[in-house]
Amino acid sequence: MTAEGFLEGRRLQLARGVLLQCIMGGYPPSRFYGSDDGDLALVADPKQIHRLPWSQQPRALAICDADELTGESSRLSTRGQLKAVVARYAALGLAPVVATELEFFVFAPNPDPTQPFQPPMGLDGRREDGHSAFSVSSNNGLRPFFSEVYACMAALGLPRDTFMHEMGVSQFEINLLHGDPLLLADQTFLFKHLLKEVALKHGLTVVCMAKPLAHTPGSSMHIHQSVVEEGSGRNVFSDEAGEPTAAFRHFIGGQQACLADFTALFAPNVNSYQRLCHPFASPNNACWSHDNRSAGLRIPASSPVARRVENRLPGADANPYLAIAASLAAGLYGIEHRLEPSAAIQGEFEVPDKLSLPCTLHAALERLKRSHLAKELFGTEFIEGYIASKTLELTSFFDEITPWERRVLAAQA
């Protein structure tokens, strides 16, 4: 919309069905979003209106809530779902605090999707070969790109904690500073948008797929979570002596009780499970541990004031609003129902059946479809609409025959 129209308060409306549009562009049957497909109002958050620093032509981006025309938040809106979860904490005098770690790959342009991604050409005329984890010199060839990324983050008010090269070929990670869940979801969304736009300016491709390369670690979006008392800001996961509290145990218990039902919300795409089926540093389980990266729920080493639970299941392809909402809703469910977790695991371990998670999108959607808890926490309209949209995507995937099938199975017929 024009700047003049925006400043005049002109209302922008959106068909309800767009919130259930699948990634190929189609829509599930209209019964999932109202047979009339009426309009929603896009209401800009005044704290999230940003001039886009990478755009040569002056442009701004406004993050909006999708509200019914009667004023209430649409139940199909993932941002609205997150706001509702945070409100449930507030009703108990609590405030969740989160931080996200986002991993991503920087590749050369890939105009032919049948060919594997490749790292960009370095200043020495060679491509990175994947031995650069945490290297201080590994991204020399990408310094102009990262310099603009840093400048754009500053212009958008996105504070960053650490930036590093990860284990994969041309794979990087950013840790965003902890804070309000809605703010962190907005910042994660803005950062992913920023990355892709700046990459295009530099002739690069940023990919946030969960598993873009074979034989290489995938990309996660780990969510660090703690809960504080409103007013005092005291971390309710630690008592006055610095020891873990019952609320800490119950939060973990809630996550364990919900993770299998919510897997499709954390791992929303077919490719998500390519990352999870190779479990090194990408755990597909609901076990918990002190500082063990093989556990789906990790308690990082920290001081009592920073005691937190890291949910390691979500991939970089997850919707940050929905993933954070689902993780926090699970923890609150445990606190409200005083759920006790299993015993912590350490070292090498075998995952008990009751703590294993769905390992394909089909299995995850079937588990979500049977989940009364998911419908209780997020509403039947949202869960059924989400499943309908994701089922379209899964069906589209099964309509294609992969190179592996042609290469390996054709001779066996």
C-alpha positions in Angstrom: 0.0 0.0 0.0 1.1 3.6 -0.4 2.7 5.4 2.5 0.0 7.9 2.3 -2.7 5.3 2.5 -1.0 3.6 5.4 -0.5 6.8 7.4 -4.2 7.7 6.8 -5.2 4.5 8.5 -6.7 2.8 5.4 -7.6 -0.7 6.3 -6.0 -3.6 4.4 -8.1 -6.7 4.2 -7.2 -10.3 3.4 -9.2 -13.4 2.5 -9.3 -15.8 5.4 -8.3 -18.7 3.2 -4.8 -17.1 2.6 -3.8 -18.1 6.1 -4.2 -21.8 5.0 -2.5 -21.4 1.6 -0.1 -24.3 1.2 3.5 -23.8 0.0 2.7 -24.7 -3.6 0.0 -22.1 -3.7 -3.2 -24.1 -3.4 -5.8 -24.2 -0.7 -7.7 -26.9 1.2 -11.5 -27.0 0.9 -13.2 -23.9 1.9 -14.9 -25.5 4.9 -11.6 -25.2 6.7 -11.6 -21.4 6.6 -15.3 -20.6 6.2 -17.3 -21.3 3.1 -17.8 -17.6 2.4 -14.0 -17.0 2.5 -14.7 -13.6 4.1 -12.1 -11.0 4.9 -9.8 -10.5 7.8 -8.3 -7.1 8.7 -4.5 -6.8 8.7 -3.7 -4.6 11.7 -0.1 -3.3 11.8 1.8 -3.6 15.1 3.0 -0.1 15.7 6.2 -1.5 17.3 7.0 -3.5 14.1 7.0 -1.0 11.3 10.4 -0.9 9.6 12.1 1.0 6.8 13.8 -1.7 4.7 17.5 -0.7 4.6 18.4 -3.0 1.7 15.9 -1.5 -0.7 17.1 1.2 -3.1 13.5 2.5 -3.5 12.2 3.7 -0.1 10.0 0.9 1.3 8.7 -0.2 4.7 7.5 -3.4 6.1 4.8 -3.7 8.8 4.2 -6.9 10.7 0.4 -7.3 11.1 -2.1 -9.2 13.2 -4.8 -10.9 11.2 -8.0 -10.0 13.0 -11.6 -10.8 12.3 -13.7 -7.8 11.2 -15.4 -8.0 14.6 -12.0 -7.2 16.3 -10.9 -10.5 17.8 -7.8 -12.3 16.6 -8.3 -14.9 13.9 -7.8 -18.4 15.2 -6.0 -19.2 12.0 -3.3 -16.7 12.7 -0.1 -18.2 14.1 0.9 -14.8 15.6 -2.5 -14.6 17.2 -1.9 -18.1 18.6 1.4 -17.0 20.2 -0.3 -14.0 21.7 -3.0 -16.2 23.2 -0.4 -18.5 24.8 1.5 -15.6 26.3 -1.8 -14.2 27.7 -2.4 -17.6 29.5 0.9 -17.2 31.3 0.0 -13.6 32.2 -3.3 -14.8 33.8 -1.1 -16.7 36.2 1.2 -13.8 36.9 4.0 -15.3 34.8 5.9 -14.2 31.7 7.8 -16.6 29.4 11.2 -15.6 28.1 12.6 -17.1 25.0 15.6 -16.9 22.6 16.0 -18.5 19.2 19.1 -20.0 17.6 18.7 -20.0 13.8 21.0 -22.0 11.5 21.1 -21.4 7.7 23.2 -22.1 4.6 24.7 -19.6 2.2 24.9 -21.0 -1.3 25.8 -20.0 -4.8 22.7 -19.5 -7.1 20.9 -22.7 -7.9 18.7 -22.2 -11.0 18.4 -25.9 -11.6 16.6 -27.6 -8.6 17.6 -31.0 -9.9 21.2 -30.2 -9.0 22.6 -30.1 -5.4 23.3 -26.8 -3.7 26.9 -25.6 -3.8 28.8 -23.2 -1.5 29.7 -19.9 -3.2 33.1 -19.3 -4.7 35.6 -18.0 -2.2 38.1 -15.2 -2.7 40.8 -17.9 -3.4 38.7 -19.2 -6.3 37.7 -22.4 -4.5 34.6 -23.6 -2.7 34.5 -24.4 1.0 34.7 -28.1 1.6 33.1 -28.3 5.1 35.9 -28.1 7.6 35.2 -24.7 8.9 33.1 -25.1 12.0 33.7 -22.1 14.3 36.6 -20.9 12.1 37.4 -17.2 12.4 38.4 -17.1 8.7 35.9 -19.4 7.1 33.6 -16.7 5.8 36.2 -14.3 4.3 34.7 -14.6 0.9 31.3 -13.6 2.3 32.4 -10.6 4.3 30.7 -8.1 2.1 27.4 -10.1 2.5 27.7 -10.4 6.2 28.8 -6.7 6.6 25.5 -5.7 5.0 23.6 -8.3 7.1 25.0 -6.7 10.3 24.2 -3.2 9.1 20.7 -4.1 8.2 20.1 -5.9 11.5 21.2 -2.7 13.3 18.9 -0.6 11.1 16.0 -2.9 11.9 16.8 -2.9 15.7 17.6 -6.6 15.7 20.2 -7.2 18.5 22.4 -10.2 18.0 24.3 -12.2 20.6 26.7 -14.4 18.6 27.2 -15.2 14.9 29.3 -18.3 14.0 30.1 -20.8 11.3 28.3 -24.1 12.0 29.3 -27.6 11.2 27.9 -27.8 7.6 29.4 -26.6 4.4 28.8 -22.8 4.3 26.4 -23.2 7.2 26.1 -20.4 9.8 24.2 -19.7 13.0 22.9 -16.6 14.8 21.8 -16.4 18.4 19.2 -13.8 19.0 19.1 -12.2 22.5 16.4 -13.5 24.9 13.3 -11.6 25.5 9.5 -11.5 25.0 8.3 -14.4 22.9 6.3 -12.3 20.5 9.2 -9.9 20.0 11.6 -12.9 19.4 9.2 -14.4 16.9 9.0 -11.1 15.0 12.8 -10.8 15.1 13.3 -14.3 13.8 10.8 -13.7 11.0 12.5 -10.4 10.1 16.0 -11.9 10.2 15.1 -14.7 7.8 13.5 -12.2 5.4 16.5 -9.9 5.7 18.9 -12.8 5.0 17.2 -13.8 1.8 16.9 -10.2 0.5 20.5 -9.2 1.2 21.7 -12.5 -0.3 20.0 -11.7 -3.6 21.8 -8.4 -3.7 25.1 -10.2 -3.4 24.4 -12.9 -6.0 23.9 -15.5 -3.3 21.1 -17.8 -2.1 20.3 -18.2 1.6 18.5 -21.5 2.4 16.6 -22.2 5.6 15.5 -25.7 4.7 15.9 -28.2 7.5 18.2 -30.4 5.4 19.4 -28.9 2.1 22.5 -31.1 1.7 23.0 -34.9 2.0 25.7 -36.2 4.4 25.7 -32.8 6.2 24.1 -31.6 9.4 20.7 -29.9 9.0 19.6 -26.5 10.2 17.8 -26.0 13.4 15.9 -23.3 15.2 16.5 -24.2 18.8 14.2 -22.4 21.3 15.5 -21.5 24.7 12.7 -21.0 27.3 12.4 -19.8 30.9 9.6 -18.3 32.9 9.7 -15.3 35.2 7.3 -13.8 37.7 5.7 -10.6 36.4 6.9 -7.7 38.4 9.9 -9.2 40.2 11.4 -10.8 37.1 12.5 -13.8 39.2 13.2 -17.0 37.2 10.6 -19.5 38.6 12.9 -22.4 37.5 15.3 -21.7 40.3 14.6 -21.3 44.1 16.4 -18.9 46.5 19.2 -21.5 47.0 19.7 -21.8 43.3 18.2 -25.2 43.0 15.7 -26.4 40.4 12.0 -25.9 41.4 8.9 -27.9 40.9 7.8 -25.5 38.2 11.0 -26.4 36.3 10.2 -30.1 36.5 6.6 -29.6 35.5 7.6 -27.4 32.5 9.8 -30.3 31.3 7.1 -32.8 32.0 4.7 -30.8 29.9 7.1 -30.6 27.0 7.6 -34.4 27.2 3.8 -35.0 27.2 3.2 -32.8 24.2 6.2 -33.1 21.9 5.0 -36.1 20.0 1.5 -34.6 19.4 3.1 -31.3 18.3 5.9 -32.7 16.1 4.1 -31.5 12.9 4.0 -28.0 14.3 7.8 -28.0 14.9 8.7 -30.0 11.8 6.2 -28.8 9.2 7.7 -30.1 5.9 8.7 -33.3 4.3 12.3 -32.2 4.4 12.1 -31.6 8.1 12.3 -35.3 8.8 15.5 -35.6 6.7 17.1 -33.6 9.4 15.5 -35.6 12.2 16.3 -39.1 10.9 20.0 -38.3 11.2 19.9 -37.7 15.0 23.4 -36.3 15.6 22.7 -32.8 17.1 19.1 -33.1 15.6 17.4 -35.3 18.2 14.0 -36.8 17.4 13.1 -37.7 21.0 11.4 -36.2 24.0 14.2 -37.2 26.5 15.7 -34.5 28.6 19.3 -34.1 29.8 21.8 -31.7 31.4 23.9 -30.4 28.5 23.5 -33.5 26.2 22.9 -32.5 22.6 21.4 -36.0 21.9 18.3 -35.1 23.9 15.4 -33.3 22.5 15.1 -31.2 25.6 18.5 -30.0 26.8 19.3 -28.0 29.9 22.3 -25.8 29.0 25.0 -25.3 31.6 24.2 -21.9 33.2 23.8 -20.0 36.4 20.6 -20.5 38.4 19.2 -17.1 37.2 19.6 -18.3 33.6 18.2 -21.8 34.1 16.2 -22.7 31.0 14.9 -25.5 28.8 16.2 -25.7 25.2 13.8 -27.4 22.8 16.0 -28.8 20.1 13.3 -30.3 17.9 12.3 -27.3 15.6 14.2 -26.9 12.3 15.1 -23.6 10.6 12.0 -24.2 8.3 9.6 -23.9 11.3 7.2 -21.0 11.6 8.7 -19.1 14.5 5.3 -17.9 15.9 3.8 -21.4 15.8 6.9 -23.2 17.1 7.3 -20.9 20.0 3.6 -21.0 20.8 3.6 -24.8 20.7 6.6 -25.1 22.9 5.4 -22.6 25.5 1.9 -24.1 25.5 3.4 -27.5 26.2 5.4 -26.1 29.2 2.4 -24.3 30.6 0.3 -27.4 30.3 2.9 -29.2 32.5 2.9 -26.4 35.1 -0.9 -26.3 35.3 -1.2 -30.1 35.6 1.9 -30.6 37.7 3.3 -33.2 35.3 6.5 -34.9 36.4 9.2 -35.6 33.8 11.0 -38.9 33.2 14.5 -39.3 34.7 17.2 -37.2 33.1 19.5 -39.1 30.7 23.2 -38.6 30.2 25.8 -40.1 27.9 24.8 -42.5 25.2 21.3 -43.8 25.6 18.4 -45.6 23.9 15.2 -43.7 23.5 12.2 -45.4 25.3 9.2 -46.0 23.0 7.1 -43.6 25.0 9.6 -40.7 24.4 10.1 -41.4 20.6 8.6 -39.0 18.1 7.0 -39.3 14.7 9.7 -39.7 12.0 7.8 -38.7 8.9 5.4 -35.9 8.0 2.6 -38.4 7.4 3.1 -40.0 10.9 3.3 -36.5 12.5 0.1 -35.4 10.9 -1.7 -38.6 11.9 -0.6 -38.0 15.5 -1.7 -34.4 15.4 -5.1 -35.5 13.9 -5.7 -37.7 16.9 -4.6 -35.2 19.5 -7.4 -33.9 21.7 -4.8 -31.9 23.5 -3.7 -29.9 20.4 -7.3 -29.0 19.7 -7.8 -28.0 23.3 -4.8 -25.7 23.3 -5.0 -24.2 19.8 -8.6 -24.8 18.8 -10.2 -27.3 16.4 -10.4 -24.7 13.6 -6.7 -24.1 13.6 -5.5 -27.7 14.0 -7.9 -29.1 11.3 -7.0 -26.3 8.9 -3.3 -26.8 9.5 -3.6 -30.5 8.8 -5.6 -29.9 5.7 -3.0 -27.5 4.3 -0.1 -29.8 5.2 -1.8 -32.8 3.7 -2.0 -31.0 0.4 1.8 -30.5 0.5 2.4 -34.1 1.4 0.2 -35.3 -1.4 2.1 -33.0 -3.9 5.4 -34.6 -2.7 4.1 -38.1 -3.3 3.0 -37.1 -6.8 6.7 -36.9 -7.8 9.2 -39.6 -8.4 12.7 -38.8 -6.9 16.0 -39.4 -8.6 16.8 -42.0 -5.9 13.8 -44.1 -6.9 14.8 -44.0 -10.6 18.5 -44.6 -9.9 18.1 -47.5 -7.4 14.7 -49.1 -8.0 14.3 -49.1 -11.7 16.7 -52.0 -12.2 14.9 -54.0 -9.5 11.5 -54.1 -11.2 
